[in-house]
Structure formats: structure tokens, C-alpha cells
């Protein structure tokens, strides 16, 4: 009754921020992401009657502060399987955790897949996406590789709130160059930040109202492989999300000085004709999306930004992998 699964982090190009239903973790808006080949979570789940209760280890260290969220997902799987056995969850990330690099997305996608496989459940990819969403909204997208679209849905039970593939990674092999500007866990998690935006930000309603148009533009740009069109809508979506968060009471600013400097570096590259655009999740890291031929130029520019700790290059990756 044990299984081990690898799931990869994904970076949203058309952003998700806010929930329509906190209990079921249904997003307020749809989103479009790319799955990254170089950033992953390996998660093993073992159910055993020899355990006194659920256990959660991250990088070999017990994390009781994360146990409740993991147990909530395990409870859903146990309910599907008709068992009550406790489980030990052991997860490892090959990148900084809780720092704006989508570790919850890869982590809960891997947890959901490993738990269902450990109990012999055969879920469809859509069912697995719905299950992963209950743990982390963005985890629904990490079930799949390449370009992925998440549907917010309208059903009260969340059954139509799931992700599905939009375009295969090999069909448009873009590269994501990640500028690491901080390694610590962010002081305000995405879930808390979203709730604060919905409750206090005067820009939140506009964020929700304009999301459908951004999704349509992003989807058509990806299917047409129109880099310039995708760059415009992706940067616009990113800045709108962060504007909503900055207008929270109290303000929520995920950026640091190096984050801003990286945005300026991307702008300089664009002015010079380099096909690149930026996006930033809830954290200080900057992701520069570019075509493969300009990767060395983009890497050199970001490495030269004061405050950049490291630079990671990643192509687009596959969906879940059993280990």
C-alpha cells in the first residue's frame, strides 16, 4: 500500500488569484500555465495500520505545520477507497519550498496521485485534477504537461473545476529562465493573500471581471504560437494580480528590489528585440519566458542583476510520472 510519484511545478501565464469557494478550493477565475521540466516534487505515500496517525515529512524533516493540509487530501482519498488507515507522506522538492515557485502545486499533485495509487484507485486524469485542486488550486494543473488550462467551473460541488491539456510541450518548446531573488518561505502564503485581496482590495472585483478576456487572448495566442500576443496578455495578467494584492489592507507586496530590477532587465531585452516576457507568482522570483535561441542572452542579463542569487533554466515538462 505504497506508491511514489513525481509531479512538476507549473507557472501560470494567465493568473489565478482568489477563490469562489474556500471549502472546496474552487478558483474564482480560470488560468493557463506551463509545466516546468526542471522543478519537481517526489512524493511517497504509504498507508499502514502500524501508524498511530498521519505523518508528513518534507525533505526528511517532520512538518507538523503542513500536516493538516496533507491529511485533508488523504481523507478525500480514504473516503473514495473506503478505508481509514493512517499514512506516512514523505515529499522532497528539488527547488526552494514556499518561495513563489509553485511547490504546493507540484507537492499536492504528487500527493494526490501517490495516495490514490497506493490504495489501488484508478482515477481518470480529470478526476485526479479535481482531487489535487482540493489540496492546492494550482495543483490541478500539475497533473498535466506542456500548456495547461484550468477551468474555474460553475457547479456548486466543484465537479467542473478542473484542468486539461491545451498544447503539448513539444509543439511549442518555449524556455522559462527563473531568477531566484530569495530562498526563504514567503511570510504570507498564497491562500491567505487571496483571501485578503477578496476581502480588502478595491481592485479585486476588476481582476475577476477581466479574467475571461485574458483567458481567451492567452488561449488563442498559445494555439496560434503567437509569442508577441502571449507576452502582452501574460505580463498584463501578472501585473493586474500583483496590483490587486498590493492594494490589500494591509498591503501585500511579494517583490523585493531584485524582483523590480529583473523586470527592468526584461524590458531592456524587449526593447532590443529579444523575444522574452516576464511573469511572477506570489513570491519574489521572476520567470522570464523566451524562445530557445535567446536563452543565453536572457540568462546573462538576469545573472547580471544585483540581488539575483541563482538562475534556473527549464524547458516545458511532462505530467505525472510514477517512480
ZAMARGU-4260 file (C-alpha; in steps of 0.2 Angstrom, whole numbers, plus 5000, padded with zeros to 4 digits):
<rodrens>
0) 5000/5000/5000 | 5014/5012/4995 | 5017/5022/4979 | 5029/5036/4974 | 5025/5049/4961
5) 5034/5064/4953 | 5025/5080/4949 | 5032/5096/4942 | 5029/5114/4946 | 5019/5124/4934
10) 5020/5143/4931 | 5004/5152/4927 | 5004/5164/4912 | 4986/5169/4914 | 4985/5170/4933
15) 4974/5163/4946 | 4971/5173/4962 | 4956/5171/4973 | 4943/5158/4977 | 4924/5156/4973
20) 4923/5143/4987 | 4935/5141/5001 | 4929/5125/5007 | 4930/5116/4990 | 4945/5126/4985
25) 4936/5132/4969 | 4946/5146/4960 | 4937/5162/4956 | 4944/5163/4939 | 4952/5151/4926
30) 4970/5151/4922 | 4983/5145/4910 | 5000/5138/4914 | 5016/5129/4908 | 5023/5114/4917
35) 5042/5115/4920 | 5054/5101/4917 | 5067/5106/4929 | 5057/5109/4945 | 5048/5094/4953
40) 5042/5086/4969 | 5044/5067/4973 | 5031/5061/4985 | 5029/5044/4993 | 5013/5039/5002
45) 5012/5023/5012 | 4996/5018/5021 | 4999/5007/5036 | 4990/5001/5052 | 5006/5002/5061
50) 5005/5021/5061 | 4996/5030/5076 | 4991/5044/5064 | 4996/5053/5048 | 5014/5059/5047
55) 5021/5072/5035 | 5039/5074/5031 | 5047/5087/5019 | 5065/5084/5014 | 5066/5071/5028
60) 5060/5083/5041 | 5044/5082/5050 | 5032/5097/5046 | 5018/5097/5058 | 5013/5114/5052
65) 5009/5106/5035 | 5001/5090/5041 | 4983/5096/5042 | 4983/5101/5023 | 4990/5084/5018
70) 4978/5075/5029 | 4964/5084/5021 | 4969/5077/5004 | 4972/5060/5012 | 4954/5060/5020
75) 4947/5063/5002 | 4957/5048/4996 | 4952/5037/5010 | 4934/5041/5008 | 4935/5036/4990
80) 4944/5019/4994 | 4933/5016/5009 | 4947/5014/5021 | 4953/5023/5037 | 4971/5018/5038
85) 4984/5032/5043 | 4998/5036/5030 | 5015/5042/5030 | 5019/5056/5017 | 5037/5059/5013
90) 5040/5073/5000 | 5056/5081/4993 | 5057/5096/4982 | 5072/5100/4971 | 5069/5118/4972
95) 5065/5131/4986 | 5049/5127/4995 | 5036/5141/4998 | 5046/5154/4989 | 5034/5158/4974
100) 5040/5143/4964 | 5024/5133/4965 | 5029/5120/4977 | 5012/5117/4983 | 5006/5114/4965
105) 5019/5100/4962 | 5018/5094/4980 | 4999/5091/4981 | 4998/5084/4963 | 5011/5071/4968
110) 5002/5068/4984 | 4985/5065/4976 | 4992/5054/4963 | 5003/5044/4975 | 4989/5042/4988
115) 4977/5035/4975 | 4989/5023/4968 | 4994/5017/4985 | 4976/5012/4988 | 4973/5005/4971
120) 4961/5018/4965 | 4960/5021/4946 | 4955/5039/4943 | 4954/5047/4927 | 4966/5062/4924
125) 4951/5074/4926 | 4946/5066/4942 | 4964/5067/4948 | 4964/5085/4944 | 4949/5089/4954
130) 4956/5079/4969 | 4973/5089/4968 | 4963/5105/4967 | 4956/5102/4984 | 4974/5102/4991
135) 4980/5117/4981 | 4971/5126/4967 | 4986/5126/4956 | 4990/5108/4959 | 4976/5104/4947
140) 4987/5110/4933 | 5002/5100/4938 | 4993/5084/4933 | 4997/5088/4915 | 5012/5093/4905
145) 5015/5107/4892 | 5002/5121/4891 | 4988/5118/4903 | 4971/5127/4905 | 4962/5127/4922
150) 4943/5129/4921 | 4935/5138/4936 | 4918/5130/4933 | 4901/5134/4939 | 4895/5118/4948
155) 4892/5121/4966 | 4901/5104/4970 | 4917/5109/4960 | 4915/5094/4948 | 4918/5105/4933
160) 4933/5114/4941 | 4947/5105/4933 | 4962/5107/4922 | 4966/5100/4905 | 4980/5100/4892
165) 4980/5114/4880 | 4995/5112/4869 | 5009/5098/4870 | 5026/5104/4876 | 5035/5098/4860
170) 5023/5108/4850 | 5030/5125/4856 | 5046/5122/4866 | 5047/5138/4875 | 5060/5140/4889
175) 5057/5148/4906 | 5073/5156/4914 | 5070/5159/4933 | 5079/5172/4943 | 5080/5167/4961
180) 5080/5183/4971 | 5076/5175/4988 | 5076/5157/4996 | 5066/5159/5011 | 5047/5154/5013
185) 5036/5169/5010 | 5028/5177/5025 | 5011/5177/5018 | 5005/5161/5009 | 4995/5162/4993
190) 4979/5156/5001 | 4980/5169/5014 | 4984/5183/5002 | 4970/5178/4990 | 4958/5179/5005
195) 4964/5196/5010 | 4963/5203/4992 | 4945/5197/4990 | 4940/5205/5007 | 4950/5221/5006
200) 4957/5225/4989 | 4947/5238/4979 | 4955/5231/4963 | 4949/5213/4966 | 4932/5214/4958
205) 4940/5221/4942 | 4953/5207/4942 | 4939/5194/4942 | 4929/5204/4929 | 4943/5205/4916
210) 4949/5187/4918 | 4938/5179/4904 | 4945/5191/4891 | 4963/5187/4897 | 4960/5168/4896
215) 4953/5170/4878 | 4968/5180/4872 | 4980/5168/4881 | 4972/5153/4874 | 4972/5160/4856
220) 4990/5166/4857 | 4996/5149/4863 | 4986/5139/4850 | 4992/5151/4836 | 5010/5151/4844
225) 5010/5170/4843 | 5024/5175/4855 | 5021/5193/4855 | 5002/5191/4859 | 5006/5179/4873
230) 5019/5191/4880 | 5006/5206/4881 | 4992/5196/4889 | 5004/5187/4901 | 5013/5202/4908
235) 4996/5211/4909 | 4988/5197/4919 | 5003/5196/4931 | 5004/5215/4935 | 4985/5215/4937
240) 4986/5201/4950 | 5000/5209/4960 | 4991/5226/4959 | 4976/5218/4967 | 4987/5211/4981
245) 4997/5227/4983 | 4980/5236/4986 | 4976/5224/5001 | 4974/5231/5018 | 4987/5229/5024
250) 4996/5230/5008 | 5004/5213/5001 | 5020/5216/4992 | 5029/5199/4987 | 5043/5208/4977
255) 5060/5213/4983 | 5072/5226/4975 | 5080/5212/4964 | 5062/5207/4958 | 5060/5225/4951
260) 5077/5225/4944 | 5073/5209/4934 | 5058/5217/4927 | 5068/5231/4921 | 5081/5219/4913
265) 5067/5211/4904 | 5061/5227/4897 | 5078/5231/4891 | 5079/5215/4882 | 5062/5218/4874
270) 5067/5235/4868 | 5082/5227/4860 | 5071/5215/4851 | 5074/5199/4861 | 5058/5188/4862
275) 5056/5187/4881 | 5042/5192/4893 | 5041/5191/4912 | 5028/5183/4925 | 5029/5182/4944
280) 5019/5171/4955 | 5015/5175/4974 | 5033/5177/4978 | 5049/5187/4973 | 5055/5176/4959
285) 5055/5182/4941 | 5051/5170/4927 | 5057/5175/4910 | 5049/5166/4896 | 5058/5166/4880
290) 5062/5156/4864 | 5076/5143/4864 | 5088/5153/4853 | 5089/5168/4865 | 5091/5158/4882
295) 5110/5163/4883 | 5106/5181/4881 | 5092/5181/4894 | 5102/5171/4907 | 5117/5183/4905
300) 5105/5198/4908 | 5097/5191/4923 | 5113/5184/4931 | 5120/5202/4930 | 5105/5209/4940
305) 5111/5214/4958 | 5102/5203/4971 | 5099/5188/4959 | 5105/5173/4969 | 5104/5160/4955
310) 5096/5157/4938 | 5087/5141/4933 | 5084/5136/4915 | 5069/5125/4912 | 5060/5119/4896
315) 5042/5113/4897 | 5040/5096/4905 | 5028/5081/4906 | 5014/5077/4918 | 5014/5065/4932
320) 5027/5051/4932 | 5027/5035/4943 | 5044/5032/4951
</rodrens>
